[in-house]
Amino acid sequence: MDDYTGTLVSKLPFTGTSIFAVMSGLAREHNALNLSQGFPDFPVSEELIGLVNKYMKEGHNQYAPMPGIPALREGIAEMFENKYKAKYHPDTEITITAGATQGIFSIIAAFIRPGDEVIVLEPAYDSYAPAVMLQGGMVKYARLQAPDYSINWDTFPALISGRTKMIIINSPHNPTGTIIKAKDLKKLENLLRNRDIIVLSDEVYEHLIFDGHSHESICKYPGLASKSLITGSFGKTFHATGWKCGFVLAPKQLTAEFRKVHQFVVFAVNTPVQMAIAEFLKNSENYKNLGSFYQEKRDLFLNLIRNSRFQAVPASGTYFQLLGYSKISEENEMAFAERLTREFKIASVPVSPFYHNQEDNKVLRFCFAKTTETLEKAAEILCRI
């Protein structure tokens, strides 16, 4: 096919292919063990797969209602009330989305206008800033403080201006595996009191919390919940990232605006998957022990690499572990990650692409949502480096 010959001015001139796609592509090219992209390599529940199949065979294969099927929205409302004592009305405050990323994009599209400022904590998941820029918004970056990647509350308030429209937070945090504490949300609640600023709280790893910690959902803080939209992900919760099924929770007025955009981005989400998840959610045993399940994998991975030259601060949540390599190489993160993939046949994700200025701290992100066999193979490689 001939190339396009018209005038083409990119709306995202400095944005290339996602680092996840780049590293997974490199892993395929070099037949490397892929601990880069965040997806499990173990099976989805047979019961859940059976439920999807059941609802397909029963004929539930046409459009779902735009906000999502009622049974799933009711199940989410019950889950949040039981877990966080937070009440969301399933008809007017809960919307099913085609994955959390679609929810995030639609939230930003619904509320950000040209010239609005959005504060993002970085290193940041790579979809936030491009979504803001596509709406003509301006991104301000609040740098988290290594090695614990905590929020610097001494400098954060100075980022807020009269044009600040939204703050995006993410806990448990991708890519660092850290969590926001109660003290952080109390400070944010005080900071935003009497300010017309919306919060987008990305909580897709809410069930993956380790070491006895609890997830501090923004819905637990009334002064924040009243001005916040929460995104969640069943793909993360039920090891089925390819199903792309998530949700957005928000007060009635915010939900109404969100749905105005949502209906034109995706309209409705996969019907039999929604129905299957609605039934699967009725048994809390299907998700309440995920923290211990993934902590075992984290602990196994860290124990297996304890004699390597990599440096680790154990992740507090998600299924990602950061490993520092400053004792191994002076190469920048991208070069080192590429070399590990080519020469050692193990793929990771450099953390530098999660910073707007490509900040390089000699740290790579590894996904431990893998079978024991995969983790053992990965550790054997890492201990040789």
Secondary structure, DSSP 8 states (H G I E B T S, - for coil): -----S----SSTT--S-HHHHHHHHHHHTT-EE-SSS--SS---HHHHHHHHHHHHTT--S---TT--HHHHHHHHHHHHHHH-----TTTSEEEESSHHHHHHHHHHHH--TT-EEEEEES--TTHHHHHHHTT-EEEEEE-BTTTTB--TTTGGGG--TTEEEEEEESS-TTT-----HHHHHHHHHHHTT---EEEEE-TTTT-B-TT-----GGG-HHHHTTEEEEEEHHHHTT-GGG--EEEE--HHHHHHHHHHHHHHTSS--HHHHHHHHHHHTSGGGTTTHHHHHHHHHHHHHHHTTTSS-B----SBTTEEEEE-TTT--S-HHHHHHHHHHHS-EE-EESGGGSTT----SEEEEE--S-HHHHHHHHHHHTT-
